[in-house]
């Protein structure tokens, strides 16, 4: 089965539809599947729902799809770096479903494991719990959260073999593995593709069984926040 494609547009050909749910990896500006997001923008698909920890910034990550009004709803944990996101949300143009960060990660992992729902204490007694099933276990109240079953997953890895076994580099690991797991189809962009057997099995973070299509490309190395101070005199 061929998994390696020549470009992001080729890998997404025949996959994208209006109104679909996409799970995207990344945290801040680390591990963002930027090439796939650009291809989604260029395709013109619209009314998308994204399950992603955050929405990038105004000109990078999911932010580029907010600029073109292709996103209808975000399922997210943190969106504070994106001014256009804030503008659209406050004006009622964009739907938002807030999730505690750990809950969002577990919802993705649960979807990948075929688990339709789970109970958690996180959010009990807050607006997060409104309208959700409550249940007591050993005298403690929990709320039920649903697993995320996405139509498409887009993720970024550092290195993968041609069968899709992948390694994520340092903090870029973040939401990428659970996002990859919960999609009916997973497309992954990587910096380097190697042959099967070249990766140490003990170092693989995501088994290739979850990955259906792979592209290789050059990626921008952004720093989300840079804080400096004058160097003291010697």
Residue pairs with C-beta under 8 A, 6 or more apart in sequence:
3 162
3 163
3 164
3 208
3 211
3 212
3 213
3 214
4 162
4 193
4 213
4 214
4 215
4 216
5 11
5 213
5 214
5 215
6 215
7 39
7 215
7 217
8 35
8 36
8 38
8 39
8 187
8 189
8 215
8 217
9 39
9 42
9 43
10 215
11 36
11 39
11 187
11 213
11 214
11 215
12 36
12 39
12 40
12 43
12 187
15 152
15 185
15 187
16 40
16 43
16 45
16 152
17 45
17 151
18 45
18 46
18 47
18 48
19 47
19 48
19 49
19 72
20 45
20 48
20 49
20 151
20 152
21 48
21 49
21 50
21 51
21 148
21 149
21 150
21 151
21 152
22 40
22 48
22 49
22 50
22 51
22 150
22 151
22 152
22 153
22 154
22 183
23 50
23 51
23 52
23 108
23 111
23 148
23 150
23 152
23 153
23 154
23 179
23 180
23 182
23 183
24 32
24 33
24 37
24 50
24 51
24 52
24 62
24 153
24 154
24 155
24 175
24 179
25 31
25 32
25 33
25 52
25 153
25 154
25 155
25 156
25 174
25 175
25 176
25 177
25 179
25 180
26 32
26 33
26 52
26 53
26 54
26 56
26 61
26 156
26 174
26 175
26 176
27 53
27 54
27 171
27 174
27 175
28 54
28 81
28 224
29 56
29 57
29 60
29 61
29 222
29 223
29 224
30 171
30 172
30 174
30 224
31 155
31 156
31 168
31 171
31 172
31 173
31 174
31 175
31 176
32 56
32 60
32 61
32 156
33 154
33 155
33 156
33 187
33 188
33 189
34 60
34 61
34 156
34 189
34 219
34 220
35 189
35 215
35 217
35 219
36 154
36 156
36 187
36 189
36 215
37 56
37 61
37 62
37 64
37 65
37 154
38 64
40 48
40 65
40 70
40 154
41 64
41 65
41 68
41 70
44 70
45 70
46 69
46 70
46 72
47 70
47 72
48 65
48 70
48 71
48 72
48 73
49 71
49 72
49 73
49 74
49 75
50 62
50 65
50 71
50 73
50 74
50 75
50 76
51 75
51 76
51 104
51 107
51 108
51 148
51 150
51 179
51 182
52 62
52 74
52 75
52 76
52 175
52 179
53 76
53 77
53 78
53 101
53 104
53 174
53 175
54 61
54 62
54 76
54 77
54 78
54 79
54 80
54 81
54 82
55 61
55 62
55 63
55 66
55 71
55 74
55 76
55 79
55 81
55 82
55 85
56 62
56 63
56 64
56 81
56 82
57 63
57 81
57 82
57 224
58 66
58 67
58 82
58 83
58 84
59 67
60 220
60 222
62 71
62 74
63 82
63 84
63 85
65 71
66 82
66 84
66 85
66 88
66 94
67 84
69 93
71 94
72 94
72 95
73 94
73 95
73 96
73 97
74 85
74 94
74 95
74 96
74 97
75 97
75 99
75 104
75 148
76 96
76 97
76 98
76 99
76 104
77 98
77 99
77 100
77 101
77 104
78 101
79 85
79 86
79 89
79 96
81 224
85 94
88 94
89 96
98 128
99 107
99 128
99 145
100 122
100 123
100 128
102 122
103 120
103 122
103 123
103 128
103 145
104 175
105 175
105 178
106 118
106 120
106 145
106 178
107 145
107 146
107 147
107 148
107 182
108 147
108 148
108 175
108 178
108 179
108 181
108 182
109 178
109 181
109 182
110 116
110 117
110 118
110 145
110 147
110 148
110 182
111 147
111 148
111 149
111 150
111 181
111 182
112 178
112 180
112 181
112 182
112 210
113 147
113 181
114 147
115 147
116 146
116 147
117 144
117 145
117 146
117 147
118 144
118 145
118 147
119 135
119 137
119 142
119 143
119 144
119 145
120 142
120 143
120 145
121 140
121 141
121 142
121 143
122 128
123 129
123 143
124 134
124 141
124 142
124 143
128 143
129 143
132 143
132 144
132 145
133 143
133 144
134 141
134 142
134 143
134 144
135 141
135 142
135 143
135 144
136 142
147 182
148 182
149 182
149 184
150 179
150 182
150 183
150 184
151 183
151 184
151 185
152 183
152 184
152 185
152 186
152 187
153 179
153 180
153 181
153 182
153 183
153 185
153 186
153 187
154 179
154 186
154 187
154 188
154 189
155 176
155 177
155 179
155 180
155 186
155 187
155 188
155 189
155 206
156 172
156 176
156 188
156 189
156 190
156 219
157 166
157 167
157 168
157 172
157 176
157 188
157 189
157 190
157 191
157 205
157 206
158 166
158 167
158 168
158 169
158 172
158 190
158 191
158 192
159 166
159 167
159 169
159 190
159 191
159 192
159 193
159 194
159 199
160 166
160 167
160 188
160 190
160 192
160 193
160 194
160 199
160 208
160 211
160 214
161 193
161 194
161 195
161 196
161 197
161 198
161 199
161 208
162 193
162 194
162 195
162 196
162 214
163 196
163 208
164 188
164 206
164 207
164 208
164 209
164 210
164 211
164 212
164 214
165 196
165 199
165 204
165 206
165 207
165 208
165 211
166 180
166 188
166 190
166 204
166 205
166 206
166 208
166 211
167 199
167 203
167 204
167 205
168 174
168 176
168 177
168 205
168 206
173 205
176 206
177 205
177 206
180 186
180 188
180 206
180 210
180 211
181 206
181 210
185 212
185 213
186 210
186 211
186 212
186 213
187 212
187 213
187 214
187 215
188 211
188 213
188 214
188 215
189 214
189 215
189 216
189 217
189 219
190 214
190 215
190 216
191 216
191 217
191 218
191 219
192 216
193 214
193 216
